Amino acid sequence: METDDVLALLKEVAEEVVNPRFRALSDDDVAEKNPGDLVTVADREAEVLITDALVRAYPDVLVLGEEATAADPALLDRFRDAEHSFTVDPVDGTRNFVHGSPDHAMMVAELRGGEVVRSWIWQPQHRTSYVAERGAGAWRNGERIVRPPRAEELRGVTSRRSWIGRALGTLKELDLTWVCCGIDYPKLVEGAADYALYKKSLPWDHAPGQLLLSEAGGHVGTFDGEPYRPAEEPPSGLVAAADRDTYELVRSLVGALPV
């Protein structure tokens, strides 16, 4: 599939099964996979439609969908060994979606040999797309993204509640992210924050944004100083930063955070 075809697929699926459920979910449309971890009928239906289209286009591909992995955790092992794969997050920010916030997204990433080569983020309520191709740049609604210079006083955000309000060294106290990687990474690219800290690093959450941010001049790496590789065992934590210098500075300070 051409890059534009995958973006068109996300938009079509959004119109078919996601947008009609926005602010229209019944109690029966929402369930918990784990305590506090919500899933909706929109997540499940969207993932099936996206996965089916990708498999039709690439019969030998491995598709790692968030909901499919919840049902079959062994998919993660096959994903790590796959030569060609896609990650699918049908509705990233499900809790936001359930509570009527427009800050949710649909995300896909393509990997070859374990490296992300293309990624797509579609924010259906904001009507905004973010697309990246390795070596070809990052794009918002078809226009190339040029990230503004980082702020003199760095702003950091985190999705880990116990880290909110904590300061790394002399940096400002950490704020809450937008609680959706499909919003967080575009906000980093656009300069709304300079770095983000994550404890969890699931491939469908971070693979799309990692390429987007990297192609815009940023860097995503582990707390241990290694580049983030979605197809490898999950690290203890991630730093997503506006540039390599910010990453190195923040990484040098994260040891002060509680586990």
PyRosetta script that sets phi, psi and omega in degrees:
from pyrosetta import init, pose_from_sequence

init()
pose = pose_from_sequence("METDDVLALLKEVAEEVVNPRFRALSDDDVAEKNPGDLVTVADREAEVLITDALVRAYPDVLVLGEEATAADPALLDRFRDAEHSFTVDPVDGTRNFVHGSPDHAMMVAELRGGEVVRSWIWQPQHRTSYVAERGAGAWRNGERIVRPPRAEELRGVTSRRSWIGRALGTLKELDLTWVCCGIDYPKLVEGAADYALYKKSLPWDHAPGQLLLSEAGGHVGTFDGEPYRPAEEPPSGLVAAADRDTYELVRSLVGALPV")
pose.set_psi(1, 137.1)
pose.set_omega(1, 174.4)
pose.set_phi(2, -68.6)
pose.set_psi(2, 159.0)
pose.set_omega(2, -177.3)
pose.set_phi(3, -57.2)
pose.set_psi(3, -43.3)
pose.set_omega(3, 179.6)
pose.set_phi(4, -65.1)
pose.set_psi(4, -29.0)
pose.set_omega(4, -179.8)
pose.set_phi(5, -66.8)
pose.set_psi(5, -39.4)
pose.set_omega(5, -179.9)
pose.set_phi(6, -68.0)
pose.set_psi(6, -41.2)
pose.set_omega(6, 176.9)
pose.set_phi(7, -62.2)
pose.set_psi(7, -42.1)
pose.set_omega(7, 177.8)
pose.set_phi(8, -61.7)
pose.set_psi(8, -37.5)
pose.set_omega(8, 177.3)
pose.set_phi(9, -60.5)
pose.set_psi(9, -46.5)
pose.set_omega(9, 179.6)
pose.set_phi(10, -61.1)
pose.set_psi(10, -41.8)
pose.set_omega(10, 179.7)
pose.set_phi(11, -64.8)
pose.set_psi(11, -40.9)
pose.set_omega(11, 179.8)
pose.set_phi(12, -65.4)
pose.set_psi(12, -43.8)
pose.set_omega(12, -180.0)
pose.set_phi(13, -66.4)
pose.set_psi(13, -37.1)
pose.set_omega(13, 176.9)
pose.set_phi(14, -59.4)
pose.set_psi(14, -45.2)
pose.set_omega(14, -178.6)
pose.set_phi(15, -67.6)
pose.set_psi(15, -31.4)
pose.set_omega(15, -175.4)
pose.set_phi(16, -79.7)
pose.set_psi(16, -45.8)
pose.set_omega(16, -170.1)
pose.set_phi(17, -128.8)
pose.set_psi(17, -15.2)
pose.set_omega(17, -177.3)
pose.set_phi(18, -96.4)
pose.set_psi(18, -58.3)
pose.set_omega(18, -176.2)
pose.set_phi(19, -58.5)
pose.set_psi(19, -37.9)
pose.set_omega(19, 178.6)
pose.set_phi(20, -62.4)
pose.set_psi(20, -20.6)
pose.set_omega(20, -179.0)
pose.set_phi(21, -93.9)
pose.set_psi(21, -10.3)
pose.set_omega(21, -176.9)
pose.set_phi(22, -66.2)
pose.set_psi(22, 122.9)
pose.set_omega(22, -176.3)
pose.set_phi(23, 59.3)
pose.set_psi(23, 25.5)
pose.set_omega(23, 178.9)
pose.set_phi(24, -139.0)
pose.set_psi(24, 21.2)
pose.set_omega(24, -178.7)
pose.set_phi(25, -78.9)
pose.set_psi(25, 136.9)
pose.set_omega(25, 171.4)
pose.set_phi(26, -91.1)
pose.set_psi(26, 169.3)
pose.set_omega(26, 178.4)
pose.set_phi(27, -59.2)
pose.set_psi(27, -34.9)
pose.set_omega(27, -179.0)
pose.set_phi(28, -71.9)
pose.set_psi(28, -14.7)
pose.set_omega(28, -178.8)
pose.set_phi(29, -84.7)
pose.set_psi(29, -7.1)
pose.set_omega(29, -174.1)
pose.set_phi(30, -124.1)
pose.set_psi(30, 135.2)
pose.set_omega(30, 177.3)
pose.set_phi(31, -139.3)
pose.set_psi(31, 169.6)
pose.set_omega(31, 175.7)
pose.set_phi(32, -109.0)
pose.set_psi(32, 124.5)
pose.set_omega(32, 172.3)
pose.set_phi(33, -75.5)
pose.set_psi(33, -42.1)
pose.set_omega(33, 174.4)
pose.set_phi(34, -140.5)
pose.set_psi(34, 165.2)
pose.set_omega(34, 179.8)
pose.set_phi(35, -53.0)
pose.set_psi(35, 119.5)
pose.set_omega(35, 179.0)
pose.set_phi(36, 84.2)
pose.set_psi(36, -6.6)
pose.set_omega(36, -178.2)
pose.set_phi(37, -103.1)
pose.set_psi(37, 99.4)
pose.set_omega(37, -171.6)
pose.set_phi(38, -87.1)
pose.set_psi(38, 151.3)
pose.set_omega(38, 171.2)
pose.set_phi(39, -140.4)
pose.set_psi(39, 144.7)
pose.set_omega(39, -179.7)
pose.set_phi(40, -122.6)
pose.set_psi(40, 168.7)
pose.set_omega(40, 176.1)
pose.set_phi(41, -61.3)
pose.set_psi(41, -29.8)
pose.set_omega(41, 178.6)
pose.set_phi(42, -66.4)
pose.set_psi(42, -42.6)
pose.set_omega(42, 176.4)
pose.set_phi(43, -55.9)
pose.set_psi(43, -51.0)
pose.set_omega(43, -173.6)
pose.set_phi(44, -66.3)
pose.set_psi(44, -46.3)
pose.set_omega(44, -177.8)
pose.set_phi(45, -68.0)
pose.set_psi(45, -40.0)
pose.set_omega(45, -179.6)
pose.set_phi(46, -64.9)
pose.set_psi(46, -42.0)
pose.set_omega(46, -179.3)
pose.set_phi(47, -62.9)
pose.set_psi(47, -40.5)
pose.set_omega(47, 178.9)
pose.set_phi(48, -62.3)
pose.set_psi(48, -45.1)
pose.set_omega(48, -178.1)
pose.set_phi(49, -65.4)
pose.set_psi(49, -43.6)
pose.set_omega(49, -179.8)
pose.set_phi(50, -66.4)
pose.set_psi(50, -45.2)
pose.set_omega(50, -179.5)
pose.set_phi(51, -61.8)
pose.set_psi(51, -45.0)
pose.set_omega(51, -179.5)
pose.set_phi(52, -59.6)
pose.set_psi(52, -41.7)
pose.set_omega(52, -179.4)
pose.set_phi(53, -66.4)
pose.set_psi(53, -40.5)
pose.set_omega(53, 179.7)
pose.set_phi(54, -66.8)
pose.set_psi(54, -40.0)
pose.set_omega(54, -179.7)
pose.set_phi(55, -69.9)
pose.set_psi(55, -34.8)
pose.set_omega(55, 175.4)
pose.set_phi(56, -62.9)
pose.set_psi(56, -39.2)
pose.set_omega(56, -179.0)
pose.set_phi(57, -75.5)
pose.set_psi(57, -33.6)
pose.set_omega(57, -177.1)
pose.set_phi(58, -133.3)
pose.set_psi(58, 84.6)
pose.set_omega(58, -172.6)
pose.set_phi(59, -58.2)
pose.set_psi(59, -26.5)
pose.set_omega(59, -177.3)
pose.set_phi(60, -97.4)
pose.set_psi(60, 6.9)
pose.set_omega(60, -174.5)
pose.set_phi(61, -79.4)
pose.set_psi(61, 154.6)
pose.set_omega(61, 172.1)
pose.set_phi(62, -101.7)
pose.set_psi(62, 122.2)
pose.set_omega(62, 178.5)
pose.set_phi(63, -106.8)
pose.set_psi(63, 118.8)
pose.set_omega(63, 178.6)
pose.set_phi(64, -99.7)
pose.set_psi(64, 94.7)
pose.set_omega(64, 177.0)
pose.set_phi(65, -93.8)
pose.set_psi(65, 145.3)
pose.set_omega(65, -178.3)
pose.set_phi(66, -59.1)
pose.set_psi(66, -45.9)
pose.set_omega(66, -176.2)
pose.set_phi(67, -74.9)
pose.set_psi(67, -35.1)
pose.set_omega(67, 176.6)
pose.set_phi(68, -64.4)
pose.set_psi(68, -36.2)
pose.set_omega(68, 179.3)
pose.set_phi(69, -70.8)
pose.set_psi(69, -33.2)
pose.set_omega(69, 176.1)
pose.set_phi(70, -61.7)
pose.set_psi(70, -34.7)
pose.set_omega(70, 179.3)
pose.set_phi(71, -82.5)
pose.set_psi(71, -28.3)
pose.set_omega(71, -177.3)
pose.set_phi(72, -140.3)
pose.set_psi(72, 84.7)
pose.set_omega(72, -177.7)
pose.set_phi(73, -58.7)
pose.set_psi(73, -20.5)
pose.set_omega(73, 178.9)
pose.set_phi(74, -64.5)
pose.set_psi(74, -15.7)
pose.set_omega(74, 176.1)
pose.set_phi(75, -57.7)
pose.set_psi(75, -35.1)
pose.set_omega(75, -179.9)
pose.set_phi(76, -61.5)
pose.set_psi(76, -39.5)
pose.set_omega(76, 178.1)
pose.set_phi(77, -65.2)
pose.set_psi(77, -41.5)
pose.set_omega(77, 179.1)
pose.set_phi(78, -68.2)
pose.set_psi(78, -35.1)
pose.set_omega(78, 177.6)
pose.set_phi(79, -61.8)
pose.set_psi(79, -42.2)
pose.set_omega(79, -177.9)
pose.set_phi(80, -66.1)
pose.set_psi(80, -23.6)
pose.set_omega(80, -179.8)
pose.set_phi(81, -97.6)
pose.set_psi(81, -6.7)
pose.set_omega(81, -172.2)
pose.set_phi(82, -74.8)
pose.set_psi(82, 140.2)
pose.set_omega(82, 175.2)
pose.set_phi(83, -79.0)
pose.set_psi(83, -35.1)
pose.set_omega(83, -179.6)
pose.set_phi(84, -133.4)
pose.set_psi(84, 126.4)
pose.set_omega(84, -176.4)
pose.set_phi(85, -151.7)
pose.set_psi(85, 163.3)
pose.set_omega(85, 171.5)
pose.set_phi(86, -129.0)
pose.set_psi(86, 145.1)
pose.set_omega(86, 166.4)
pose.set_phi(87, -103.5)
pose.set_psi(87, 145.7)
pose.set_omega(87, 179.9)
pose.set_phi(88, -134.0)
pose.set_psi(88, 121.3)
pose.set_omega(88, 170.4)
pose.set_phi(89, -115.6)
pose.set_psi(89, 99.9)
pose.set_omega(89, -169.2)
pose.set_phi(90, -67.0)
pose.set_psi(90, -37.8)
pose.set_omega(90, 172.6)
pose.set_phi(91, -140.9)
pose.set_psi(91, 95.7)
pose.set_omega(91, 176.4)
pose.set_phi(92, -80.1)
pose.set_psi(92, 137.9)
pose.set_omega(92, -173.6)
pose.set_phi(93, 80.9)
pose.set_psi(93, 43.1)
pose.set_omega(93, -176.3)
pose.set_phi(94, -58.8)
pose.set_psi(94, -39.3)
pose.set_omega(94, 179.7)
pose.set_phi(95, -61.8)
pose.set_psi(95, -41.8)
pose.set_omega(95, 175.8)
pose.set_phi(96, -59.7)
pose.set_psi(96, -44.7)
pose.set_omega(96, -179.6)
pose.set_phi(97, -59.3)
pose.set_psi(97, -46.7)
pose.set_omega(97, -178.6)
pose.set_phi(98, -62.3)
pose.set_psi(98, -36.5)
pose.set_omega(98, -177.1)
pose.set_phi(99, -90.9)
pose.set_psi(99, 11.5)
pose.set_omega(99, 172.7)
pose.set_phi(100, 82.9)
pose.set_psi(100, 13.8)
pose.set_omega(100, 177.9)
pose.set_phi(101, -84.3)
pose.set_psi(101, 136.8)
pose.set_omega(101, 176.6)
pose.set_phi(102, -71.8)
pose.set_psi(102, -7.0)
pose.set_omega(102, -177.7)
pose.set_phi(103, -81.7)
pose.set_psi(103, 71.4)
pose.set_omega(103, 172.8)
pose.set_phi(104, -140.9)
pose.set_psi(104, 167.6)
pose.set_omega(104, -173.0)
pose.set_phi(105, -154.3)
pose.set_psi(105, 164.8)
pose.set_omega(105, 172.7)
pose.set_phi(106, -117.5)
pose.set_psi(106, 133.3)
pose.set_omega(106, -171.0)
pose.set_phi(107, -136.6)
pose.set_psi(107, 142.3)
pose.set_omega(107, 175.1)
pose.set_phi(108, -139.5)
pose.set_psi(108, 142.5)
pose.set_omega(108, 172.4)
pose.set_phi(109, -134.0)
pose.set_psi(109, 143.6)
pose.set_omega(109, 176.1)
pose.set_phi(110, -109.1)
pose.set_psi(110, 133.1)
pose.set_omega(110, 178.6)
pose.set_phi(111, -120.2)
pose.set_psi(111, 141.0)
pose.set_omega(111, 172.0)
pose.set_phi(112, -126.0)
pose.set_psi(112, 122.2)
pose.set_omega(112, -178.5)
pose.set_phi(113, 58.5)
pose.set_psi(113, 32.3)
pose.set_omega(113, 178.2)
pose.set_phi(114, 84.4)
pose.set_psi(114, -3.8)
pose.set_omega(114, -179.8)
pose.set_phi(115, -106.2)
pose.set_psi(115, 137.1)
pose.set_omega(115, 178.5)
pose.set_phi(116, -73.7)
pose.set_psi(116, 125.6)
pose.set_omega(116, -177.3)
pose.set_phi(117, -113.2)
pose.set_psi(117, -23.9)
pose.set_omega(117, 176.0)
pose.set_phi(118, -147.7)
pose.set_psi(118, 149.2)
pose.set_omega(118, 175.7)
pose.set_phi(119, -150.2)
pose.set_psi(119, 154.4)
pose.set_omega(119, -176.0)
pose.set_phi(120, -138.3)
pose.set_psi(120, 133.9)
pose.set_omega(120, 172.4)
pose.set_phi(121, -130.1)
pose.set_psi(121, 124.1)
pose.set_omega(121, 176.9)
pose.set_phi(122, -120.0)
pose.set_psi(122, 121.2)
pose.set_omega(122, 177.1)
pose.set_phi(123, -101.4)
pose.set_psi(123, 94.8)
pose.set_omega(123, -168.0)
pose.set_phi(124, -64.0)
pose.set_psi(124, -35.4)
pose.set_omega(124, -179.5)
pose.set_phi(125, -78.8)
pose.set_psi(125, -27.2)
pose.set_omega(125, 176.3)
pose.set_phi(126, -88.7)
pose.set_psi(126, -8.4)
pose.set_omega(126, -179.5)
pose.set_phi(127, 54.3)
pose.set_psi(127, 44.2)
pose.set_omega(127, -176.4)
pose.set_phi(128, -129.7)
pose.set_psi(128, 134.1)
pose.set_omega(128, 179.3)
pose.set_phi(129, -115.5)
pose.set_psi(129, 147.0)
pose.set_omega(129, 174.4)
pose.set_phi(130, -130.2)
pose.set_psi(130, 123.3)
pose.set_omega(130, -176.7)
pose.set_phi(131, -130.7)
pose.set_psi(131, 138.8)
pose.set_omega(131, 178.0)
pose.set_phi(132, -136.7)
pose.set_psi(132, 144.7)
pose.set_omega(132, 172.9)
pose.set_phi(133, -130.7)
pose.set_psi(133, 135.0)
pose.set_omega(133, -177.4)
pose.set_phi(134, -57.5)
pose.set_psi(134, 124.6)
pose.set_omega(134, 178.9)
pose.set_phi(135, 80.2)
pose.set_psi(135, -1.9)
pose.set_omega(135, -176.7)
pose.set_phi(136, -120.1)
pose.set_psi(136, 1.8)
pose.set_omega(136, 174.0)
pose.set_phi(137, 100.2)
pose.set_psi(137, 177.6)
pose.set_omega(137, 179.3)
pose.set_phi(138, -118.1)
pose.set_psi(138, 143.1)
pose.set_omega(138, -171.3)
pose.set_phi(139, -136.1)
pose.set_psi(139, 137.7)
pose.set_omega(139, 174.6)
pose.set_phi(140, -117.4)
pose.set_psi(140, 119.0)
pose.set_omega(140, -178.6)
pose.set_phi(141, 48.5)
pose.set_psi(141, 40.7)
pose.set_omega(141, 175.3)
pose.set_phi(142, 84.5)
pose.set_psi(142, -1.9)
pose.set_omega(142, 179.0)
pose.set_phi(143, -110.9)
pose.set_psi(143, 136.4)
pose.set_omega(143, -176.9)
pose.set_phi(144, -64.3)
pose.set_psi(144, 136.8)
pose.set_omega(144, -177.9)
pose.set_phi(145, -89.1)
pose.set_psi(145, 129.3)
pose.set_omega(145, 170.7)
pose.set_phi(146, -117.2)
pose.set_psi(146, 110.4)
pose.set_omega(146, -176.2)
pose.set_phi(147, -70.2)
pose.set_psi(147, 136.2)
pose.set_omega(147, 176.6)
pose.set_phi(148, -67.2)
pose.set_psi(148, 158.4)
pose.set_omega(148, 177.8)
pose.set_phi(149, -57.4)
pose.set_psi(149, 147.2)
pose.set_omega(149, 179.2)
pose.set_phi(150, -65.6)
pose.set_psi(150, 154.7)
pose.set_omega(150, -179.5)
pose.set_phi(151, -69.6)
pose.set_psi(151, 153.9)
pose.set_omega(151, 175.9)
pose.set_phi(152, -64.2)
pose.set_psi(152, -42.0)
pose.set_omega(152, 175.4)
pose.set_phi(153, -100.8)
pose.set_psi(153, 104.4)
pose.set_omega(153, -171.5)
pose.set_phi(154, -63.5)
pose.set_psi(154, 137.0)
pose.set_omega(154, 175.2)
pose.set_phi(155, -104.4)
pose.set_psi(155, 124.6)
pose.set_omega(155, 178.1)
pose.set_phi(156, -114.5)
pose.set_psi(156, 147.3)
pose.set_omega(156, 178.3)
pose.set_phi(157, -131.0)
pose.set_psi(157, 158.3)
pose.set_omega(157, 178.6)
pose.set_phi(158, -149.9)
pose.set_psi(158, 149.7)
pose.set_omega(158, 175.9)
pose.set_phi(159, -94.2)
pose.set_psi(159, -5.5)
pose.set_omega(159, -179.3)
pose.set_phi(160, -89.2)
pose.set_psi(160, 115.2)
pose.set_omega(160, -171.0)
pose.set_phi(161, -59.7)
pose.set_psi(161, -36.5)
pose.set_omega(161, -176.9)
pose.set_phi(162, -71.2)
pose.set_psi(162, -11.8)
pose.set_omega(162, 178.8)
pose.set_phi(163, -96.2)
pose.set_psi(163, -13.4)
pose.set_omega(163, -178.1)
pose.set_phi(164, -64.1)
pose.set_psi(164, 133.6)
pose.set_omega(164, -179.6)
pose.set_phi(165, 88.6)
pose.set_psi(165, -6.5)
pose.set_omega(165, 177.8)
pose.set_phi(166, -88.5)
pose.set_psi(166, 149.4)
pose.set_omega(166, 179.7)
pose.set_phi(167, -113.5)
pose.set_psi(167, 138.4)
pose.set_omega(167, 175.0)
pose.set_phi(168, -94.4)
pose.set_psi(168, 110.9)
pose.set_omega(168, -178.3)
pose.set_phi(169, 58.6)
pose.set_psi(169, -126.2)
pose.set_omega(169, -179.5)
pose.set_phi(170, -96.6)
pose.set_psi(170, 7.2)
pose.set_omega(170, 179.8)
pose.set_phi(171, -73.3)
pose.set_psi(171, 162.2)
pose.set_omega(171, 178.2)
pose.set_phi(172, -62.7)
pose.set_psi(172, 156.9)
pose.set_omega(172, 177.1)
pose.set_phi(173, -63.0)
pose.set_psi(173, 146.4)
pose.set_omega(173, -178.7)
pose.set_phi(174, -71.9)
pose.set_psi(174, 136.3)
pose.set_omega(174, 173.4)
pose.set_phi(175, -100.4)
pose.set_psi(175, 169.0)
pose.set_omega(175, 175.1)
pose.set_phi(176, -75.5)
pose.set_psi(176, 140.8)
pose.set_omega(176, 173.0)
pose.set_phi(177, -68.7)
pose.set_psi(177, -171.3)
pose.set_omega(177, 175.1)
pose.set_phi(178, -86.0)
pose.set_psi(178, 7.4)
pose.set_omega(178, 174.1)
pose.set_phi(179, 58.0)
pose.set_psi(179, 40.1)
pose.set_omega(179, 179.2)
pose.set_phi(180, -169.4)
pose.set_psi(180, 113.6)
pose.set_omega(180, -177.2)
pose.set_phi(181, -60.5)
pose.set_psi(181, -29.7)
pose.set_omega(181, 178.6)
pose.set_phi(182, -70.9)
pose.set_psi(182, -9.9)
pose.set_omega(182, 170.7)
pose.set_phi(183, -105.3)
pose.set_psi(183, -41.3)
pose.set_omega(183, -175.6)
pose.set_phi(184, -57.1)
pose.set_psi(184, -52.9)
pose.set_omega(184, -175.0)
pose.set_phi(185, -63.8)
pose.set_psi(185, -43.9)
pose.set_omega(185, 173.2)
pose.set_phi(186, -58.9)
pose.set_psi(186, -36.4)
pose.set_omega(186, 177.8)
pose.set_phi(187, -64.4)
pose.set_psi(187, -37.6)
pose.set_omega(187, 175.9)
pose.set_phi(188, -64.3)
pose.set_psi(188, -42.1)
pose.set_omega(188, -179.7)
pose.set_phi(189, -63.6)
pose.set_psi(189, -35.0)
pose.set_omega(189, -176.0)
pose.set_phi(190, -88.7)
pose.set_psi(190, -3.8)
pose.set_omega(190, 175.1)
pose.set_phi(191, 92.8)
pose.set_psi(191, 9.3)
pose.set_omega(191, 178.7)
pose.set_phi(192, -72.0)
pose.set_psi(192, -21.4)
pose.set_omega(192, 172.6)
pose.set_phi(193, -147.1)
pose.set_psi(193, 162.5)
pose.set_omega(193, -177.4)
pose.set_phi(194, -105.7)
pose.set_psi(194, -22.1)
pose.set_omega(194, 174.4)
pose.set_phi(195, -157.8)
pose.set_psi(195, 156.0)
pose.set_omega(195, 177.2)
pose.set_phi(196, -133.5)
pose.set_psi(196, 141.7)
pose.set_omega(196, 178.7)
pose.set_phi(197, -113.6)
pose.set_psi(197, 133.4)
pose.set_omega(197, 179.0)
pose.set_phi(198, -129.8)
pose.set_psi(198, 142.4)
pose.set_omega(198, 173.3)
pose.set_phi(199, -88.9)
pose.set_psi(199, -41.9)
pose.set_omega(199, 179.5)
pose.set_phi(200, -93.3)
pose.set_psi(200, 150.2)
pose.set_omega(200, -176.0)
pose.set_phi(201, -140.6)
pose.set_psi(201, 49.3)
pose.set_omega(201, -178.5)
pose.set_phi(202, -64.6)
pose.set_psi(202, 139.3)
pose.set_omega(202, -172.6)
pose.set_phi(203, -57.5)
pose.set_psi(203, -42.0)
pose.set_omega(203, -177.1)
pose.set_phi(204, -68.2)
pose.set_psi(204, -22.7)
pose.set_omega(204, 177.1)
pose.set_phi(205, -79.2)
pose.set_psi(205, -38.7)
pose.set_omega(205, -166.6)
pose.set_phi(206, -111.9)
pose.set_psi(206, -22.8)
pose.set_omega(206, -178.3)
pose.set_phi(207, -60.5)
pose.set_psi(207, -45.1)
pose.set_omega(207, -179.9)
pose.set_phi(208, -63.1)
pose.set_psi(208, -46.7)
pose.set_omega(208, -177.9)
pose.set_phi(209, -69.5)
pose.set_psi(209, -32.4)
pose.set_omega(209, 179.1)
pose.set_phi(210, -57.7)
pose.set_psi(210, -47.9)
pose.set_omega(210, -179.3)
pose.set_phi(211, -67.9)
pose.set_psi(211, -41.5)
pose.set_omega(211, 179.0)
pose.set_phi(212, -57.0)
pose.set_psi(212, -49.5)
pose.set_omega(212, -177.8)
pose.set_phi(213, -67.3)
pose.set_psi(213, -41.3)
pose.set_omega(213, 179.6)
pose.set_phi(214, -61.9)
pose.set_psi(214, -42.7)
pose.set_omega(214, -179.3)
pose.set_phi(215, -70.4)
pose.set_psi(215, -16.9)
pose.set_omega(215, 176.3)
pose.set_phi(216, -95.7)
pose.set_psi(216, 8.3)
pose.set_omega(216, 176.3)
pose.set_phi(217, 100.7)
pose.set_psi(217, 2.2)
pose.set_omega(217, -179.6)
pose.set_phi(218, -90.7)
pose.set_psi(218, -171.9)
pose.set_omega(218, -178.8)
pose.set_phi(219, -148.8)
pose.set_psi(219, 138.4)
pose.set_omega(219, 176.3)
pose.set_phi(220, -123.1)
pose.set_psi(220, 121.1)
pose.set_omega(220, -178.7)
pose.set_phi(221, -146.5)
pose.set_psi(221, 172.0)
pose.set_omega(221, -177.4)
pose.set_phi(222, -83.7)
pose.set_psi(222, 169.2)
pose.set_omega(222, 174.8)
pose.set_phi(223, -64.0)
pose.set_psi(223, -21.1)
pose.set_omega(223, -178.4)
pose.set_phi(224, -89.9)
pose.set_psi(224, 0.4)
pose.set_omega(224, 176.7)
pose.set_phi(225, 94.6)
pose.set_psi(225, 6.5)
pose.set_omega(225, 179.6)
pose.set_phi(226, -95.4)
pose.set_psi(226, 148.3)
pose.set_omega(226, 173.7)
pose.set_phi(227, -61.1)
pose.set_psi(227, 146.5)
pose.set_omega(227, 177.4)
pose.set_phi(228, -74.0)
pose.set_psi(228, 127.3)
pose.set_omega(228, 177.5)
pose.set_phi(229, -124.9)
pose.set_psi(229, 106.5)
pose.set_omega(229, -172.6)
pose.set_phi(230, -58.8)
pose.set_psi(230, -27.6)
pose.set_omega(230, -175.5)
pose.set_phi(231, -86.3)
pose.set_psi(231, 0.0)
pose.set_omega(231, 178.6)
pose.set_phi(232, -99.6)
pose.set_psi(232, 171.9)
pose.set_omega(232, 178.3)
pose.set_phi(233, -55.5)
pose.set_psi(233, 140.7)
pose.set_omega(233, -175.4)
pose.set_phi(234, -64.5)
pose.set_psi(234, 135.6)
pose.set_omega(234, 177.9)
pose.set_phi(235, -76.9)
pose.set_psi(235, 175.9)
pose.set_omega(235, -178.5)
pose.set_phi(236, -74.8)
pose.set_psi(236, -17.8)
pose.set_omega(236, 179.3)
pose.set_phi(237, -180.0)
pose.set_psi(237, 161.6)
pose.set_omega(237, -177.7)
pose.set_phi(238, -126.8)
pose.set_psi(238, 145.0)
pose.set_omega(238, 168.2)
pose.set_phi(239, -117.3)
pose.set_psi(239, 121.1)
pose.set_omega(239, 172.7)
pose.set_phi(240, -107.9)
pose.set_psi(240, 120.3)
pose.set_omega(240, -169.8)
pose.set_phi(241, -131.5)
pose.set_psi(241, 157.2)
pose.set_omega(241, -178.2)
pose.set_phi(242, -64.2)
pose.set_psi(242, -29.5)
pose.set_omega(242, 179.1)
pose.set_phi(243, -157.5)
pose.set_psi(243, 172.4)
pose.set_omega(243, -175.5)
pose.set_phi(244, -65.5)
pose.set_psi(244, -37.3)
pose.set_omega(244, 179.7)
pose.set_phi(245, -62.2)
pose.set_psi(245, -42.7)
pose.set_omega(245, 178.2)
pose.set_phi(246, -63.8)
pose.set_psi(246, -42.5)
pose.set_omega(246, 177.6)
pose.set_phi(247, -56.5)
pose.set_psi(247, -49.3)
pose.set_omega(247, -176.5)
pose.set_phi(248, -63.8)
pose.set_psi(248, -39.7)
pose.set_omega(248, 178.4)
pose.set_phi(249, -63.2)
pose.set_psi(249, -50.5)
pose.set_omega(249, -177.3)
pose.set_phi(250, -65.2)
pose.set_psi(250, -42.3)
pose.set_omega(250, -179.1)
pose.set_phi(251, -59.8)
pose.set_psi(251, -34.7)
pose.set_omega(251, -178.7)
pose.set_phi(252, -69.5)
pose.set_psi(252, -13.7)
pose.set_omega(252, -174.2)
pose.set_phi(253, -110.8)
pose.set_psi(253, -10.6)
pose.set_omega(253, -171.4)
pose.set_phi(254, -69.8)
pose.set_psi(254, -15.1)
pose.set_omega(254, 178.9)
pose.set_phi(255, -62.5)
pose.set_psi(255, -17.2)
pose.set_omega(255, -179.8)
pose.set_phi(256, -79.8)
pose.set_psi(256, -10.8)
pose.set_omega(256, -178.8)
pose.set_phi(257, -78.5)
pose.set_psi(257, 146.9)
pose.set_omega(257, 175.0)
pose.set_phi(258, -68.0)
pose.set_psi(258, 155.0)
pose.set_omega(258, 179.7)
pose.set_phi(259, -65.6)
pose.dump_pdb("model.pdb")
